[in-house]
């Protein structure tokens, strides 16, 4: 199972929750693939996009995402072009699953001897698609009356899917809270942080995704 760059896709599993991520720890709403990516709970995809950009560009993979000890997957990223020259900063991602939850710690470390400002953006989305609808035969299913909503929260965004009395939701939050939550022209939303790093300093974002499939008890 590989991503679009030929790297092995990382699979995290905990009970009825699993996540298939690319080498950078991201999700790109793959559909019609043999092994679609996403965060799945009870066979529904509760997170289909998890795309990181730094200063407007996707970072490059220095060390691909790999499962390590205590259920944690880690990778190391650098700004685009940073593999050929000393990067201005280095990004360390740690990801893990809980029961119906996905958590990430993103640490940004400056390699400069002067203060640096870094703009972090994370594009997120939830399509609530059944796992079996994501097969390579491109089959589609009519879902009359289905409604998807997005609500901006103080510390993130909540995606909701309702159809009749069926209701599922996915909440994405960050600590510290994002400076803004932007629309993207699609159903996705972009969470944005501006981080001020001291000379050779660091900053950390703690991100949490909570999936609430239909019938789940409130946490």
N, C-alpha and C positions, 0 to 999 in steps of 0.2 A: 504494500500500500504506500504510494508515493504522492507527493504534491506536484504542482505544475513545474517545479524546478528540478524534479528528479530526486529530491530528498525524501527520506522515509517519513511518512506522516506519523505523528505521535498520537497514540491512543491512550486516554486515561479512563479508568473504569472504577466506579464505586457503587455497588449495589445496582439499582435500576437506573443509575445516571452514568452516561459516558460522553466523552468529548473526543473528537478527531480533529487535530490541529496541524497546521503546516510547520515547516522547520523554524519559522520565526515566532511561533506561538499564536498565529492569526487564523481567522476564518474569513472566507470570501464568498459565502453563499453558493457554493458549488452545487449544481443540480444536473441530473442526467449523467453522473459519473458512477463508476463501479462502486466507489467508496466515498459518498458525499461527506463533506466536513460539517461540523456543527456541534452544539451542545444538545444532547438528547436526554429527555426524561420521559419515562413511560412511552417510548417509541415516537415521541413528538419532538421536533427540533425547536427548542426554546431560545436558541441563539444561533443566528446564521451569518452574522457579520461581526467581526472583532478585528478591525483593521487599524493598525497604529501608523501614524505619520509623525515625523519630527522635523520641525521647521519646514513643513509643507511637502516632505518627500518620505516615502517608505524607507526605513533603514535597511541596511544590508546585514545578512547573517554572517557573523564571525564564527560562532559555535552553534550548530543546529540544536533545536529543542531535543532534549533527551530525558527520559525518565530516570530519576536518581533515587535517593533514599527517602523513606518515610512518605511515599506517595507524591513526591514533588517532582515536577518537570522543570528544567532550566535551560535557558539559552542566553547567548550574548550577541548583541547587535551593535552596529556602528553606523554613523551617518553615511549616506550614499557617497562613495568615493573614499571612505575611510579605511578601506582595506589596502589601498595603495600608499597612503600617507598617514602620519599620526592623526587620529581623529580628534575633533574638538571635545568630544565626550563619548562615553561608552554607556550602553544601556544593558542592564541585567534584568531578565524576566524570570520570575518564579511563579508557577501555576499549579493548582491542586484542585481536587474535587471534594465536595461534601455531599451529603444526601440532598439532591435537588439543588445543588449550589456549585458555583465555580468561582474561585478566588485567584487573584493575581497580585503580586507585589512587583512593581516596576521601579527600579532604582536607576537614577541618572547620575553619572559621576563625571565631573568636569576634568579634562586633562590639560586645561589652560592655567597659566599663572596669573590670569586676570579674571575679574568677574564675568560671567556669561549668562545670557538669557536664552532659554530654550522654550519653544512652543510645542507642546505635546497635544496631539489630537487623536481621538479614538472614535472611529465610526462603528456604530453598533446597530443591530437590527434583530428582530425575531419574527419568523414567518409562520411558526406553529404548524409546519407541514409534517404530515405523517411520514415516518421513515420509509415506508413502502411506496410513497409517491415520488421518491427521489431516485427511482431506478433509471437505468439508461434507456428505457423504452419511451421516455418522454410522455408517458400516459398522464392525463389530467383528470381531475374529478370535480364535478360541479358541487359547489357548497352554497346553496341558496340561503340567503339571509345572514351570511357570515359578515361580521363587522370587526375591523381592526382599528384600534385607537392608540395614540401615543400621548402621554402626559408628562410634562416636564416637572421634576421634583426639585426640592432645594439642593439635593446632592446627586442628582442624576436624572433618570428617565424610566418610565414604566410603559411597557407594551402590553396590550390586552387584546385577546381574541374572544369574541362571543358569537354564539350561534344558537338561537333559542335559549334554553336554560343552561347551555354549556358555556363555561367560562374558564379560560386559562390566562396566565399572565407571566411576564418576565420583568424583573426589576434590575436595573443596572445602576449602581451607586459608586461613588468614589470618596476617599478621604485623603487629602482635603477635597472638599466639593469642587467640581469644575467651575471655572470662571464663567463659562457660558455653555448652553446646549443649543446647537445650531441645526436648522433644517438643511437637508441635502438635495431636495428636489425629488426624493423618493421617500419610501417609508422609513428609511434609516435616519438616525440622528447622530450628530457629531459632538462629543464631549471635548471641551478644550480647556487646557491649563497653560498658564505662562509661569515658568519656573525660573527664579533668579538664583543662580548658583554662585557661591563665593569662589575665589581662586582655588582650584583643585578641590572644590567642595562637592556636595552631593545633595540630592533631594529624592523623596520617595513618595510614590502614589500607591495607595491600597485600594484595589478594585474588587467589587463583589457583584456577582450575578446570582439572583435567587429566582428559580423557576417554581411556579405554582400551577401544576396541572389541574385539570378539573377534578374536583372532589378532594383535593389535598387540604389538610388541616392548616389553618393560619399558623405561621411560625412566631 
